[in-house]
């Protein structure tokens, strides 16, 4: 059965803004170049389209694709807004790349092996240009045994821990997966990982990841590098390392699945990785070994349905299972729940359709676009649409360095206030705030795990975590008491949330 039919995407076709966004991300926007699409573009809610683009963290790709599309009905102010965000993101990514290089050299110089996750290294690896992807922080992966020394050098580099959580006994090495640090002057956040994923799931050891690493430089070149001797670090300090392509897919698919794929940026990463030099035959047994089949199948099903990603032959059996389709449907629900509401919600309709009197702001954008040059030049018709976009730019702009919300579905929707009358704005914000309290369910997270990893996860719940020390601080010599206290501390946290 075709993937699009299984994923029941027919109702998505009614969402013009999301359909256009998916077309641009999948680089298949030939439909929008047709003359028959002029009516659709004329009726597009460009304010909501901007919010969708920002929410899904795909401003660079969308901006460049809209420039290529070069349609007269695309508002000039929209392009100027996206261009400004694109330039800011480029500077931000270059800043993160330079800081990541500085920290990598520092750690490797002191004998600590470092792999870069996501961020500028992933942008270079998959897109060939750091400006083509967004990132809010720097993610570094080290061996668990190097954590104490790495933390020391992070503090020497001017970084301070973001939280005061105390690592309890030895369970933090496999229950948790990273700690966050912030540089107060540079305003750069670092996530120092000792595992790829939390909750003690299956994943390759750091030594295996290191042996298959790829080397990336600022020029964008990357190649496989043999394991260097421990005493020869001259060449190692001049470059940065990232995961090999096979391990990269394992990581990206599991990361996106864990967060319900509520950012389309993560699916675009899968789409770009699909055309890279990956040994898909070797990846298949790797996915079986580390329990990556559910998340991998879900990733392919979603990418093929939403972006038209070609599924490599060895991966088709993974994406064609009932489990993959069921998980994809679950992710679609998360994606839809995180999508900003239409602009604005029709009063009392309950349908999400737009009332004619409420279309004035967004309609003005489309109407004025008929006389506005697509290169961002001045408009020849009224300024109401331009003013609406300028106002929206100040209110709804979401930048990577200002929001730490990649790990919380629907959190962006609550921070995007539409430009509407007071009553409509109140309704939208009320609905979005209610949605923000609906995180990815534990049932969904368990469904991503194979039976053996599910059992291990449930057993891990019995061991202390860093959260226990925050609820009930104890001196280090009494940390063993967290084991019998674990059920009571867990209950205290649960009741505190409610």
Secondary structure, DSSP 8 states (H G I E B T S, - for coil): --HHHHTT-GGGGG-HHHHHHHHHHTT--HHHHSGGGHHHHHT--HHHHHHHHHHTT-HHHHHHHHHHH--TTS-HHHHHHHHHHHHHHHHHHHHHHHHHHHHHHHHHHTT---EEESHHHHHHHHHSSGGGS--SSEEEE--GGGHHHHHHHHHHTTEEESS-----TTTHHHH--EEEEEETTTTEEEEEESSSSSTT-----HHHHHHT-EEE-TT--EEE-----TT--TTGGGSEEE--HHHHHHHHHHHHHHTTT-SHHHHHHHHHHTTS---HHHHHHHHHHTT-HHHHHHHHHHHHHHH-----GGGHHHHTSHHHHHHHHHHHHHHHHHS---SS--TTTSS----GGG-HHHHHHHHHHTTS-TTS---SS-SHHHHHHHHHHHHH---TTT---TTSTTTTGGG---S--HHHHHHHHHHHHHHTT----HHHHHHTS-HHHHHHHHHHTTS--HHHHHHS---GGGTTHHHHHHHHHHHHHHHHH-
